[in-house]
């Protein structure tokens, strides 16, 4: 199986740590993985990979504009490989918190859905799988939305608290790896391209 590509965008750093965990998990399962910051433009053709996992942080209700630009530019390639979007937000933490009232959880779930719908509308891309991931709160200054979530969750400043369910993340990654491996087994064998030297020799022999 060809390597899997993990592309990430991060603002506070936690989405980057999630991306690193994803790569570690893929390698633990015995497969190759490449980690790439979306800010790095030099990416090869995505068809070189068995699948693409995008780890995307959400800030003030939006995914990073640079990530949206990447998806728009590579949309055709993304549609030809298995894809997984991990959307990382603190709002998801409120949506899955069993200690919160049902109406607050529902409000948070709707907010998460709205962010994902907006990203799909903006990029005109639908990944094979989309999984919201609870992120982390750090000591960095927050916007009004995050400050409200801090109050809802009863947290105090300044420190970081991580809401990410690492075991659940592993299960999601395992699923995509199984899918990519199955597609790889069913795909016809690739025909290696002839080397430039061999092509030149054949061309000379066949020339009249």
ABEGO torsion letter per residue (X at the ends): XBBBBBBBBBAAGAAAAAAAAAAAAAAAAGBBBBBBBAABABBBBAAABABBBBBBBBBGGBBBAAAAAAAAAAAAAAAABBBBBBBBBAAAAAAABAABBAAAAAAAAAAAAAAAAAAAAAAGBBBABBBBBBBBBBABBBBAAAAAAAAAAGBBOBBBBBABBAAAAAAAAAAAAAAAAAAAAABBBBBBBBBAAAAAAAAAAABX
